[in-house]
Amino acid sequence: MRLWNFLLSISLIAAAGLGLLVLSGGARGFAASSLEAQLLVQDFPVPNGFGIDPNRVAGFMADQLRQRLDNDLGIRLTLKANVIKKVKEFALPRLMNVVVVKSMMRDIPELSAVLDLGAFRRTLTGQISTTAAVQDVALTVPGALLAEVNGEKVKVTTTSTGMTALELGDMASGQVHQVTIWLGESALGNDLGRTIRVGAERGTRGRVLLWGAQGWFGADLEALRWSRWLVGTILGGTLLFGLASLILPLLTGRQVRARRDQERYRSQNGSHDNNYIKYK
């Protein structure tokens, strides 16, 4: 077998075998890092006009308080008319303006979540695991607005480069964190597969496996189920062809060598027989 034939056969076998492993999900163990993030990205559609307008909330609360001042008998008996007038004309506008209402709503976690809900565009769900003890684990996610780790809300920080990140702290060997992250408008223009990173102290870089991204080469394999079988069949045929191109020359070479040995043996026996006849 020639060297180029051998190298070509080995290349076909390796490429087709690796492709079949990828399709079957068995290639995740190759070049795996001790720190790994497995995430699924999904769109987060929000109905048009959804959200809370702080202007409407401030106006509604001010109107309700004015009506209460006019209708509440206890207040009218306790406060003088000029005091009630000052409260309505001076105090209420300062207490119930848009800035105050926004600050109040942000200070209430439930209302703050509702305000952020209108800005959500995508979600990231999955887990972060490690097979070795690591410290100061962080996950950088562009456009992150809200995050939960193991069902508890955590703070989204901003790095020195302006990238939003999720700090997970120290992780013991075998520890797994379930994460859910809500992304804003700025995440739509980023290639999440390249911008999402997980790492730890001392320059430790983990591996990020991302599912659900759209627009990449081969994304239709997820939607067209028959295409997976087509690609698998082609890879399987290529693998068989590579094996055949590697085995058949070996078998053929053995047959040729065996035939040559038989011819050599016959020629040697034939010469011995001729010498014997001449001797007789």
Phi and psi in degrees as GROMACS dihedral restraints (atoms count N, CA, C in turn):
[ dihedral_restraints ]
;  ai    aj    ak    al  type     phi  dphi    fc
    3     4     5     6     1   -71.9    20    10
    4     5     6     7     1   156.2    20    10
    6     7     8     9     1   -65.0    20    10
    7     8     9    10     1   -42.9    20    10
    9    10    11    12     1   -65.0    20    10
   10    11    12    13     1   -34.5    20    10
   12    13    14    15     1   -66.2    20    10
   13    14    15    16     1   -40.6    20    10
   15    16    17    18     1   -65.5    20    10
   16    17    18    19     1   -45.4    20    10
   18    19    20    21     1   -64.9    20    10
   19    20    21    22     1   -39.4    20    10
   21    22    23    24     1   -64.2    20    10
   22    23    24    25     1   -41.9    20    10
   24    25    26    27     1   -64.6    20    10
   25    26    27    28     1   -43.6    20    10
   27    28    29    30     1   -63.2    20    10
   28    29    30    31     1   -39.6    20    10
   30    31    32    33     1   -65.0    20    10
   31    32    33    34     1   -43.2    20    10
   33    34    35    36     1   -63.6    20    10
   34    35    36    37     1   -42.7    20    10
   36    37    38    39     1   -64.4    20    10
   37    38    39    40     1   -44.7    20    10
   39    40    41    42     1   -66.0    20    10
   40    41    42    43     1   -44.6    20    10
   42    43    44    45     1   -66.7    20    10
   43    44    45    46     1   -46.0    20    10
   45    46    47    48     1   -66.7    20    10
   46    47    48    49     1   -40.8    20    10
   48    49    50    51     1   -64.5    20    10
   49    50    51    52     1   -41.1    20    10
   51    52    53    54     1   -65.9    20    10
   52    53    54    55     1   -39.7    20    10
   54    55    56    57     1   -61.5    20    10
   55    56    57    58     1   -41.6    20    10
   57    58    59    60     1   -66.0    20    10
   58    59    60    61     1   -36.6    20    10
   60    61    62    63     1   -64.4    20    10
   61    62    63    64     1   -39.3    20    10
   63    64    65    66     1   -64.4    20    10
   64    65    66    67     1   -45.4    20    10
   66    67    68    69     1   -64.1    20    10
   67    68    69    70     1   -34.5    20    10
   69    70    71    72     1   -86.2    20    10
   70    71    72    73     1    -4.0    20    10
   72    73    74    75     1    82.6    20    10
   73    74    75    76     1    12.8    20    10
   75    76    77    78     1   -95.4    20    10
   76    77    78    79     1     3.3    20    10
   78    79    80    81     1   -95.8    20    10
   79    80    81    82     1     3.5    20    10
   81    82    83    84     1   -67.4    20    10
   82    83    84    85     1   -24.6    20    10
   84    85    86    87     1   -77.3    20    10
   85    86    87    88     1   -12.3    20    10
   87    88    89    90     1   -73.5    20    10
   88    89    90    91     1   130.7    20    10
   90    91    92    93     1    53.3    20    10
   91    92    93    94     1    35.1    20    10
   93    94    95    96     1   -73.5    20    10
   94    95    96    97     1   142.2    20    10
   96    97    98    99     1   -96.6    20    10
   97    98    99   100     1   157.2    20    10
   99   100   101   102     1   -66.1    20    10
  100   101   102   103     1   -30.1    20    10
  102   103   104   105     1  -106.8    20    10
  103   104   105   106     1   123.6    20    10
  105   106   107   108     1  -142.8    20    10
  106   107   108   109     1   142.4    20    10
  108   109   110   111     1  -120.7    20    10
  109   110   111   112     1   123.6    20    10
  111   112   113   114     1  -112.3    20    10
  112   113   114   115     1   112.3    20    10
  114   115   116   117     1  -128.6    20    10
  115   116   117   118     1   149.0    20    10
  117   118   119   120     1  -121.1    20    10
  118   119   120   121     1   122.9    20    10
  120   121   122   123     1   -99.0    20    10
  121   122   123   124     1   135.5    20    10
  123   124   125   126     1  -140.0    20    10
  124   125   126   127     1   150.9    20    10
  126   127   128   129     1   -71.1    20    10
  127   128   129   130     1   151.6    20    10
  129   130   131   132     1  -125.0    20    10
  130   131   132   133     1    81.8    20    10
  132   133   134   135     1   -71.2    20    10
  133   134   135   136     1   137.9    20    10
  135   136   137   138     1  -121.5    20    10
  136   137   138   139     1   134.7    20    10
  138   139   140   141     1   -58.3    20    10
  139   140   141   142     1   146.8    20    10
  141   142   143   144     1   -61.6    20    10
  142   143   144   145     1   136.0    20    10
  144   145   146   147     1    79.6    20    10
  145   146   147   148     1     7.1    20    10
  147   148   149   150     1   -75.0    20    10
  148   149   150   151     1   139.9    20    10
  150   151   152   153     1   138.3    20    10
  151   152   153   154     1  -177.7    20    10
  153   154   155   156     1  -120.8    20    10
  154   155   156   157     1   126.7    20    10
  156   157   158   159     1   -91.0    20    10
  157   158   159   160     1   113.1    20    10
  159   160   161   162     1   -59.1    20    10
  160   161   162   163     1   -30.2    20    10
  162   163   164   165     1   -63.3    20    10
  163   164   165   166     1   -43.6    20    10
  165   166   167   168     1   -67.1    20    10
  166   167   168   169     1   -39.0    20    10
  168   169   170   171     1   -65.0    20    10
  169   170   171   172     1   -44.1    20    10
  171   172   173   174     1   -64.2    20    10
  172   173   174   175     1   -44.1    20    10
  174   175   176   177     1   -63.9    20    10
  175   176   177   178     1   -41.3    20    10
  177   178   179   180     1   -64.3    20    10
  178   179   180   181     1   -45.3    20    10
  180   181   182   183     1   -66.0    20    10
  181   182   183   184     1   -38.9    20    10
  183   184   185   186     1   -64.8    20    10
  184   185   186   187     1   -42.1    20    10
  186   187   188   189     1   -64.4    20    10
  187   188   189   190     1   -41.0    20    10
  189   190   191   192     1   -63.9    20    10
  190   191   192   193     1   -40.2    20    10
  192   193   194   195     1   -69.0    20    10
  193   194   195   196     1   -37.0    20    10
  195   196   197   198     1   -63.3    20    10
  196   197   198   199     1   -44.1    20    10
  198   199   200   201     1   -63.5    20    10
  199   200   201   202     1   -36.2    20    10
  201   202   203   204     1   -67.7    20    10
  202   203   204   205     1   -38.0    20    10
  204   205   206   207     1   -63.3    20    10
  205   206   207   208     1   -36.5    20    10
  207   208   209   210     1   -77.3    20    10
  208   209   210   211     1   -32.6    20    10
  210   211   212   213     1  -100.6    20    10
  211   212   213   214     1   -19.7    20    10
  213   214   215   216     1   -77.0    20    10
  214   215   216   217     1   119.1    20    10
  216   217   218   219     1   -68.0    20    10
  217   218   219   220     1   -38.2    20    10
  219   220   221   222     1   -63.1    20    10
  220   221   222   223     1   -41.5    20    10
  222   223   224   225     1   -66.9    20    10
  223   224   225   226     1   -40.8    20    10
  225   226   227   228     1   -68.0    20    10
  226   227   228   229     1   -33.5    20    10
  228   229   230   231     1   -76.9    20    10
  229   230   231   232     1   -28.8    20    10
  231   232   233   234     1   -84.3    20    10
  232   233   234   235     1   -43.8    20    10
  234   235   236   237     1   -99.9    20    10
  235   236   237   238     1   148.6    20    10
  237   238   239   240     1   -76.3    20    10
  238   239   240   241     1   161.3    20    10
  240   241   242   243     1   -62.4    20    10
  241   242   243   244     1   -39.4    20    10
  243   244   245   246     1   -68.9    20    10
  244   245   246   247     1   -29.7    20    10
  246   247   248   249     1   -69.9    20    10
  247   248   249   250     1   -44.0    20    10
  249   250   251   252     1   -61.1    20    10
  250   251   252   253     1   -38.9    20    10
  252   253   254   255     1   -64.7    20    10
  253   254   255   256     1   -41.1    20    10
  255   256   257   258     1   -65.5    20    10
  256   257   258   259     1   -38.6    20    10
  258   259   260   261     1   -62.5    20    10
  259   260   261   262     1   -44.7    20    10
  261   262   263   264     1   -68.2    20    10
  262   263   264   265     1   -37.7    20    10
  264   265   266   267     1   -91.8    20    10
  265   266   267   268     1   -24.5    20    10
  267   268   269   270     1  -116.6    20    10
  268   269   270   271     1   -49.6    20    10
  270   271   272   273     1   -72.5    20    10
  271   272   273   274     1   -48.1    20    10
  273   274   275   276     1   -60.4    20    10
  274   275   276   277     1   -45.9    20    10
  276   277   278   279     1   -60.1    20    10
  277   278   279   280     1   -29.9    20    10
  279   280   281   282     1   -81.5    20    10
  280   281   282   283     1   -31.0    20    10
  282   283   284   285     1   -84.1    20    10
  283   284   285   286     1   -30.5    20    10
  285   286   287   288     1  -117.5    20    10
  286   287   288   289     1    49.4    20    10
  288   289   290   291     1   -96.8    20    10
  289   290   291   292     1   174.7    20    10
  291   292   293   294     1   -64.0    20    10
  292   293   294   295     1   -40.0    20    10
  294   295   296   297     1   -62.9    20    10
  295   296   297   298     1   -44.4    20    10
  297   298   299   300     1   -66.1    20    10
  298   299   300   301     1   -42.7    20    10
  300   301   302   303     1   -65.1    20    10
  301   302   303   304     1   -42.0    20    10
  303   304   305   306     1   -60.5    20    10
  304   305   306   307     1   -45.7    20    10
  306   307   308   309     1   -62.3    20    10
  307   308   309   310     1   -40.9    20    10
  309   310   311   312     1   -64.1    20    10
  310   311   312   313     1   -43.2    20    10
  312   313   314   315     1   -68.0    20    10
  313   314   315   316     1   -34.9    20    10
  315   316   317   318     1   -68.9    20    10
  316   317   318   319     1   -29.6    20    10
  318   319   320   321     1   -75.6    20    10
  319   320   321   322     1   -17.1    20    10
  321   322   323   324     1   -95.5    20    10
  322   323   324   325     1   114.2    20    10
  324   325   326   327     1   -55.1    20    10
  325   326   327   328     1   -41.4    20    10
  327   328   329   330     1   -66.1    20    10
  328   329   330   331     1   -43.5    20    10
  330   331   332   333     1   -69.6    20    10
  331   332   333   334     1   -34.9    20    10
  333   334   335   336     1   -62.9    20    10
  334   335   336   337     1   -38.7    20    10
  336   337   338   339     1   -64.4    20    10
  337   338   339   340     1   -37.7    20    10
  339   340   341   342     1   -67.4    20    10
  340   341   342   343     1   -39.0    20    10
  342   343   344   345     1   -63.2    20    10
  343   344   345   346     1   -40.7    20    10
  345   346   347   348     1   -72.2    20    10
  346   347   348   349     1   -23.9    20    10
  348   349   350   351     1   -58.8    20    10
  349   350   351   352     1   -36.0    20    10
  351   352   353   354     1   -69.5    20    10
  352   353   354   355     1   -15.4    20    10
  354   355   356   357     1   -98.6    20    10
  355   356   357   358     1    -4.7    20    10
  357   358   359   360     1   -74.2    20    10
  358   359   360   361     1   139.6    20    10
  360   361   362   363     1  -126.2    20    10
  361   362   363   364     1   -29.9    20    10
  363   364   365   366     1  -143.5    20    10
  364   365   366   367     1   163.8    20    10
  366   367   368   369     1  -131.4    20    10
  367   368   369   370     1   149.2    20    10
  369   370   371   372     1  -121.9    20    10
  370   371   372   373     1   123.4    20    10
  372   373   374   375     1  -128.3    20    10
  373   374   375   376     1   148.0    20    10
  375   376   377   378     1   159.1    20    10
  376   377   378   379     1  -154.0    20    10
  378   379   380   381     1  -140.1    20    10
  379   380   381   382     1   154.3    20    10
  381   382   383   384     1  -122.6    20    10
  382   383   384   385     1   123.0    20    10
  384   385   386   387     1  -130.4    20    10
  385   386   387   388     1   161.4    20    10
  387   388   389   390     1  -146.4    20    10
  388   389   390   391     1   143.9    20    10
  390   391   392   393     1  -101.9    20    10
  391   392   393   394     1     2.1    20    10
  393   394   395   396     1  -140.6    20    10
  394   395   396   397     1   153.2    20    10
  396   397   398   399     1   -68.5    20    10
  397   398   399   400     1   126.4    20    10
  399   400   401   402     1  -133.2    20    10
  400   401   402   403     1   158.0    20    10
  402   403   404   405     1  -122.5    20    10
  403   404   405   406     1   149.7    20    10
  405   406   407   408     1    54.0    20    10
  406   407   408   409     1    56.3    20    10
  408   409   410   411     1   -76.9    20    10
  409   410   411   412     1   137.0    20    10
  411   412   413   414     1  -141.0    20    10
  412   413   414   415     1   145.8    20    10
  414   415   416   417     1  -121.3    20    10
  415   416   417   418     1   117.2    20    10
  417   418   419   420     1   -91.4    20    10
  418   419   420   421     1   126.5    20    10
  420   421   422   423     1  -135.4    20    10
  421   422   423   424     1   118.6    20    10
  423   424   425   426     1   -69.9    20    10
  424   425   426   427     1   135.3    20    10
  426   427   428   429     1    76.1    20    10
  427   428   429   430     1    18.4    20    10
  429   430   431   432     1   -71.2    20    10
  430   431   432   433     1   130.6    20    10
  432   433   434   435     1  -111.0    20    10
  433   434   435   436     1   -35.5    20    10
  435   436   437   438     1  -146.3    20    10
  436   437   438   439     1   145.3    20    10
  438   439   440   441     1  -146.3    20    10
  439   440   441   442     1   147.0    20    10
  441   442   443   444     1  -130.7    20    10
  442   443   444   445     1   138.8    20    10
  444   445   446   447     1  -124.2    20    10
  445   446   447   448     1   119.1    20    10
  447   448   449   450     1    55.2    20    10
  448   449   450   451     1    38.4    20    10
  450   451   452   453     1    83.6    20    10
  451   452   453   454     1     0.6    20    10
  453   454   455   456     1  -115.4    20    10
  454   455   456   457     1   136.5    20    10
  456   457   458   459     1   -70.1    20    10
  457   458   459   460     1   133.5    20    10
  459   460   461   462     1  -124.5    20    10
  460   461   462   463     1   162.1    20    10
  462   463   464   465     1   -81.1    20    10
  463   464   465   466     1   137.3    20    10
  465   466   467   468     1   -94.5    20    10
  466   467   468   469     1   121.2    20    10
  468   469   470   471     1  -101.3    20    10
  469   470   471   472     1   168.7    20    10
  471   472   473   474     1  -120.8    20    10
  472   473   474   475     1   128.6    20    10
  474   475   476   477     1   -78.3    20    10
  475   476   477   478     1   176.0    20    10
  477   478   479   480     1   -66.7    20    10
  478   479   480   481     1   -22.3    20    10
  480   481   482   483     1   -90.7    20    10
  481   482   483   484     1     3.1    20    10
  483   484   485   486     1    89.7    20    10
  484   485   486   487     1     3.3    20    10
  486   487   488   489     1   -86.1    20    10
  487   488   489   490     1   133.9    20    10
  489   490   491   492     1   -76.6    20    10
  490   491   492   493     1   142.9    20    10
  492   493   494   495     1  -142.5    20    10
  493   494   495   496     1   160.7    20    10
  495   496   497   498     1  -119.5    20    10
  496   497   498   499     1   116.8    20    10
  498   499   500   501     1   -91.9    20    10
  499   500   501   502     1   124.7    20    10
  501   502   503   504     1  -107.5    20    10
  502   503   504   505     1    -7.8    20    10
  504   505   506   507     1    74.5    20    10
  505   506   507   508     1  -154.3    20    10
  507   508   509   510     1   -81.9    20    10
  508   509   510   511     1   145.8    20    10
  510   511   512   513     1  -130.1    20    10
  511   512   513   514     1   132.8    20    10
  513   514   515   516     1   -83.4    20    10
  514   515   516   517     1   165.3    20    10
  516   517   518   519     1   -63.0    20    10
  517   518   519   520     1   128.7    20    10
  519   520   521   522     1    85.4    20    10
  520   521   522   523     1    -0.9    20    10
  522   523   524   525     1   -76.6    20    10
  523   524   525   526     1   144.6    20    10
  525   526   527   528     1  -130.9    20    10
  526   527   528   529     1   132.5    20    10
  528   529   530   531     1  -111.8    20    10
  529   530   531   532     1   130.4    20    10
  531   532   533   534     1   -91.8    20    10
  532   533   534   535     1   122.8    20    10
  534   535   536   537     1  -121.6    20    10
  535   536   537   538     1   147.0    20    10
  537   538   539   540     1  -136.6    20    10
  538   539   540   541     1   125.7    20    10
  540   541   542   543     1  -129.7    20    10
  541   542   543   544     1   133.3    20    10
  543   544   545   546     1  -103.8    20    10
  544   545   546   547     1   130.5    20    10
  546   547   548   549     1  -109.4    20    10
  547   548   549   550     1   150.3    20    10
  549   550   551   552     1   -98.3    20    10
  550   551   552   553     1  -164.6    20    10
  552   553   554   555     1   -62.7    20    10
  553   554   555   556     1   -34.2    20    10
  555   556   557   558     1   -67.4    20    10
  556   557   558   559     1   -18.8    20    10
  558   559   560   561     1   -76.9    20    10
  559   560   561   562     1   -15.4    20    10
  561   562   563   564     1   -70.6    20    10
  562   563   564   565     1   -29.3    20    10
  564   565   566   567     1   -91.9    20    10
  565   566   567   568     1     8.3    20    10
  567   568   569   570     1  -111.2    20    10
  568   569   570   571     1   147.4    20    10
  570   571   572   573     1   -83.6    20    10
  571   572   573   574     1    98.5    20    10
  573   574   575   576     1   -61.9    20    10
  574   575   576   577     1   -30.2    20    10
  576   577   578   579     1   -63.3    20    10
  577   578   579   580     1   -23.7    20    10
  579   580   581   582     1  -101.9    20    10
  580   581   582   583     1   -25.0    20    10
  582   583   584   585     1   -95.7    20    10
  583   584   585   586     1   -23.4    20    10
  585   586   587   588     1   -78.1    20    10
  586   587   588   589     1   126.4    20    10
  588   589   590   591     1  -136.0    20    10
  589   590   591   592     1   147.5    20    10
  591   592   593   594     1  -127.5    20    10
  592   593   594   595     1   137.7    20    10
  594   595   596   597     1  -160.7    20    10
  595   596   597   598     1   179.0    20    10
  597   598   599   600     1  -144.4    20    10
  598   599   600   601     1  -174.1    20    10
  600   601   602   603     1   -67.5    20    10
  601   602   603   604     1   167.9    20    10
  603   604   605   606     1    61.2    20    10
  604   605   606   607     1    29.2    20    10
  606   607   608   609     1    72.8    20    10
  607   608   609   610     1    17.5    20    10
  609   610   611   612     1   -70.4    20    10
  610   611   612   613     1   123.7    20    10
  612   613   614   615     1  -115.1    20    10
  613   614   615   616     1   127.0    20    10
  615   616   617   618     1   -94.8    20    10
  616   617   618   619     1  -177.7    20    10
  618   619   620   621     1  -108.9    20    10
  619   620   621   622     1   138.6    20    10
  621   622   623   624     1  -113.2    20    10
  622   623   624   625     1   121.3    20    10
  624   625   626   627     1  -107.2    20    10
  625   626   627   628     1   118.5    20    10
  627   628   629   630     1  -119.5    20    10
  628   629   630   631     1   128.0    20    10
  630   631   632   633     1  -114.6    20    10
  631   632   633   634     1   155.2    20    10
  633   634   635   636     1    95.4    20    10
  634   635   636   637     1    -8.7    20    10
  636   637   638   639     1   -68.4    20    10
  637   638   639   640     1   144.4    20    10
  639   640   641   642     1  -116.5    20    10
  640   641   642   643     1   160.8    20    10
  642   643   644   645     1    89.0    20    10
  643   644   645   646     1    -0.1    20    10
  645   646   647   648     1   -91.3    20    10
  646   647   648   649     1   160.5    20    10
  648   649   650   651     1   -63.8    20    10
  649   650   651   652     1   121.2    20    10
  651   652   653   654     1    94.4    20    10
  652   653   654   655     1     6.5    20    10
  654   655   656   657     1   -64.3    20    10
  655   656   657   658     1   -25.8    20    10
  657   658   659   660     1   -69.5    20    10
  658   659   660   661     1   -11.8    20    10
  660   661   662   663     1   -61.2    20    10
  661   662   663   664     1   -27.8    20    10
  663   664   665   666     1   -74.2    20    10
  664   665   666   667     1   -33.1    20    10
  666   667   668   669     1   -89.1    20    10
  667   668   669   670     1   -40.0    20    10
  669   670   671   672     1   -94.4    20    10
  670   671   672   673     1    97.5    20    10
  672   673   674   675     1   -64.4    20    10
  673   674   675   676     1   -35.0    20    10
  675   676   677   678     1   -66.7    20    10
  676   677   678   679     1   -26.5    20    10
  678   679   680   681     1   -66.6    20    10
  679   680   681   682     1   -29.4    20    10
  681   682   683   684     1   -64.8    20    10
  682   683   684   685     1   -40.9    20    10
  684   685   686   687     1   -67.4    20    10
  685   686   687   688     1   -35.5    20    10
  687   688   689   690     1   -63.1    20    10
  688   689   690   691     1   -48.9    20    10
  690   691   692   693     1   -64.2    20    10
  691   692   693   694     1   -39.8    20    10
  693   694   695   696     1   -63.3    20    10
  694   695   696   697     1   -39.2    20    10
  696   697   698   699     1   -65.2    20    10
  697   698   699   700     1   -43.0    20    10
  699   700   701   702     1   -62.6    20    10
  700   701   702   703     1   -43.5    20    10
  702   703   704   705     1   -65.7    20    10
  703   704   705   706     1   -39.2    20    10
  705   706   707   708     1   -63.8    20    10
  706   707   708   709     1   -41.9    20    10
  708   709   710   711     1   -63.7    20    10
  709   710   711   712     1   -39.6    20    10
  711   712   713   714     1   -64.4    20    10
  712   713   714   715     1   -38.5    20    10
  714   715   716   717     1   -64.0    20    10
  715   716   717   718     1   -43.9    20    10
  717   718   719   720     1   -64.7    20    10
  718   719   720   721     1   -40.1    20    10
  720   721   722   723     1   -62.9    20    10
  721   722   723   724     1   -42.2    20    10
  723   724   725   726     1   -63.6    20    10
  724   725   726   727     1   -41.7    20    10
  726   727   728   729     1   -64.1    20    10
  727   728   729   730     1   -42.1    20    10
  729   730   731   732     1   -64.8    20    10
  730   731   732   733     1   -42.0    20    10
  732   733   734   735     1   -67.1    20    10
  733   734   735   736     1   -19.8    20    10
  735   736   737   738     1   -89.5    20    10
  736   737   738   739     1   -36.2    20    10
  738   739   740   741     1   -85.8    20    10
  739   740   741   742     1   -41.7    20    10
  741   742   743   744     1   -59.8    20    10
  742   743   744   745     1   -45.7    20    10
  744   745   746   747     1   -59.7    20    10
  745   746   747   748     1   -33.7    20    10
  747   748   749   750     1   -66.3    20    10
  748   749   750   751     1   -44.8    20    10
  750   751   752   753     1   -64.9    20    10
  751   752   753   754     1   -42.7    20    10
  753   754   755   756     1   -62.7    20    10
  754   755   756   757     1   -40.4    20    10
  756   757   758   759     1   -63.3    20    10
  757   758   759   760     1   -39.2    20    10
  759   760   761   762     1   -66.0    20    10
  760   761   762   763     1   -41.3    20    10
  762   763   764   765     1   -63.2    20    10
  763   764   765   766     1   -42.4    20    10
  765   766   767   768     1   -62.1    20    10
  766   767   768   769     1   -43.8    20    10
  768   769   770   771     1   -64.2    20    10
  769   770   771   772     1   -40.4    20    10
  771   772   773   774     1   -64.0    20    10
  772   773   774   775     1   -39.8    20    10
  774   775   776   777     1   -65.5    20    10
  775   776   777   778     1   -39.9    20    10
  777   778   779   780     1   -65.3    20    10
  778   779   780   781     1   -39.8    20    10
  780   781   782   783     1   -63.5    20    10
  781   782   783   784     1   -41.4    20    10
  783   784   785   786     1   -63.7    20    10
  784   785   786   787     1   -43.9    20    10
  786   787   788   789     1   -63.8    20    10
  787   788   789   790     1   -39.1    20    10
  789   790   791   792     1   -66.2    20    10
  790   791   792   793     1   -39.7    20    10
  792   793   794   795     1   -65.2    20    10
  793   794   795   796     1   -42.6    20    10
  795   796   797   798     1   -65.9    20    10
  796   797   798   799     1   -41.6    20    10
  798   799   800   801     1   -63.5    20    10
  799   800   801   802     1   -39.0    20    10
  801   802   803   804     1   -66.9    20    10
  802   803   804   805     1   -43.3    20    10
  804   805   806   807     1   -65.8    20    10
  805   806   807   808     1   -36.5    20    10
  807   808   809   810     1   -63.9    20    10
  808   809   810   811     1   -39.1    20    10
  810   811   812   813     1   -67.9    20    10
  811   812   813   814     1   -37.1    20    10
  813   814   815   816     1   -64.6    20    10
  814   815   816   817     1   -40.3    20    10
  816   817   818   819     1   -65.2    20    10
  817   818   819   820     1   -39.9    20    10
  819   820   821   822     1   -65.5    20    10
  820   821   822   823     1   -40.4    20    10
  822   823   824   825     1   -64.5    20    10
  823   824   825   826     1   -36.5    20    10
  825   826   827   828     1   -67.1    20    10
  826   827   828   829     1   -40.6    20    10
  828   829   830   831     1   -64.5    20    10
  829   830   831   832     1   -43.0    20    10
  831   832   833   834     1   -62.0    20    10
  832   833   834   835     1   -37.8    20    10
  834   835   836   837     1   -65.4    20    10
  835   836   837   838     1   -39.8    20    10
